[in-house]
Amino acid sequence: MCRFCAVAVPPGSKTCTECGAPDPIASRDLPKLRGSLRRRLRAVNFMRSLIVIAVCAGLAYLMLSLVISGPPVVNDPLDTSGTYQIGPGNFTVITGEITGGDYVVGNFTTTSPAGTNIGVAIYNSTQWVEFESGQDPAPQWSSAPAPSAEIVYSAPYTDDFYFVFTNGYAPSTHLTIETYIVTTYESNVGDDGFG
């Protein structure tokens, strides 16, 4: 046994294999140890055991608390509602990943000035890059400019989708539109347990 860290060492070793301390205690000499060294070695072994028990208890507590609390609840970025200000010739975007076969439902209404029109287009991640670079990609889904409309979009495949709400009035009109937008992500998985 090592005199310093109290770990077992192979018979005939001249140094401890763990800490490198010289002159380990032979097993035949363990019963003859003086009191202070024996107490120190017992204390080191006790502390080592205490640390192992504390780590095991901490891990058990952590795992049990995770099991009891369940998975974290994170709102989907496509579950949203709010009022948006859209300047003339500008747009606002709501984005998130949609799993293929799932869908997003919602609606929008212009609140100020009442009756003004906004358009809606939905782009996938590739089309969004084209749209941002100033190109005019064909959207996955679109709605003609209107003061209010429903949104029902079913994703044909898993991807990030971008819901773009556009104020089509020319910048010279200085017409900023306030619109209230609601979207909800709906899973296509049934509640029968077979989905």
N, C-alpha and C positions, 0 to 999 in steps of 0.2 A: 504494500500500500504506500502511496506517495505521502511523504511527511507534510507537504504543503497543501495539495488539493484533495487528498484522501481518496483518489481513484485507485482502482486495482491496476497493478502493473504486472507484466509477465515475469515469471520466476527468473532470477539471475540478472535482471536489468540493473544497470548502473545509474540510469536517470529515468524520470517519469516520462511516459510517452505522450502525456497531455500537456503538461506545463514545463517540462524540462528540468524540474528540480532534481538535485543530486541525492544519492544515498536513500533509495526507497527502503521501507521497513519490510523485512522478510516475514512471511506468515508465521514462522516459529517464534519470532520476537514480539508479535502482537500482544500476547497475554502479559508480557513483561514490561510494557510501556509504563512510564511514570504518569501520574495522575493528570498533570496539566496538559500533556500532549494527547492523552487519551480523550480528555474532555473536548479539546479543540477539534480533534478528528471527528468525534461524535457530533459536535456542533456543525461542522462543515457538511457532514452527511445529512444532518437534520435540515439544514438550510437548503441543500440541493433538493431533498425530497419535498420540502415546503414549496419551493419554486415550481417544481413539476406539478404538484397538486393545484397550485394557484393558476397556472397556465391552463391545465385541464378544466378547472372550474370556470375560468373566464371564457374559454372556447365553448363549453357546454352552455353557459348563460347566453352567449352571443347567438349560438345556433338555435336555442330554444326561443329566444326573443324574436328571431327572424321567422321561425315557423309560426309562432303565435300571432305576430302582427300581419303576416301574409305579404303578398307582393306589393311593392309600392304602387300607388295610384298616381299616374301621370296623365294629365289632360292631353288629349290629342290636339295638335295644332289646328286641325280642321274642325274642332268643336269650339266655335267662337261666336260671339255676338258683340256688336259695338257700332258706334257711329264714327264715320270716317269723313274727313274733308278732302275732296279731290279737286285740285286746281284745274283751270281750263287747259285742255291738251295734255293732261297728266293722267296717271293711273295709280291705283293702290293694289297690292297683291296679298293674298292669303295663300300660304303654301304648306304642304305636308305630304307625307308618303301615304299612298293608298294601296292596299293589297289588292291584287287582281280579283275581281268579282265583288269586292266591297263597293260601297257607294257613299256619296255625299249628297245630302239634301239641304235645302235652305231657301232663303229668299232675300230680296233687297227692296228697299223703298227709299226714294229720295224724299228728304224731309225739308230741305231748304235750298233753293226756292222750290216749293211744291210743284210737282208736275214736270220737272226737268228730267231729261233722259240720260241714262248711263248705259253703257254696253258691258257685257260680260263675255269673256273668253277663257277657256281652260286649255292650258298647254302642258305637255309632258316636259321632262327635263331637257331633251334635245331641242324641242321647239322653243323653250324658254330662252336658251342660249341664243338662238336665232333672233328672237323677239328683242332681247336686250341689246343685240348688236345692230338694231335698226332695220332688220329684215321684216318681212310680213308673212310669217308661216301660217299655214292653215291650222286653226285650232282643233283640238279634240272635240270640243263642244262650244257653242256660242249662243248668245241670245241677242236679238236685235235691240238697239237702244230703246229703252222704255223707262217710265217713271217707277215701275215696280215689276217684279217677275219672280217666278219660282226657279229654283236651281235643283235639278235632279241629274246627277252624273254617276254612272257606273263605270269603274275603271276596268278596261279590258286586260290589263296586266299590272304587275306591281312596279311602281315608279313614284318619283316625286312629281306632284302635279301642282300647277300654279293657277289660281283663280284670279284673273286680272279684271278689275273693275275700272272702266275708262270713262273719263269725262271727254266727250268728243267735241265739245264746243271750242272754237278757235281761241287762242290766247288773247286776241284783241278784244274779246267780249268781257274779259275779267270776271267770268262767271264761275265762282267756286261753288261746287255742289256738295251739300252735306247729305250723306246717305247712311241708312241703318242697314247693316248686313248681319245675317244669321246663317251659320252653316253648322251641320251636324254630321259627324262620321258615323256611318251605319255599317256594321259587320254583316256579311252575308251568311255567317255561320248560324245554323238553326239552334233552337233551344232544346231539341229533342235528344241531344247527347251524341248524335251521329254526324255532326257537322264538321 
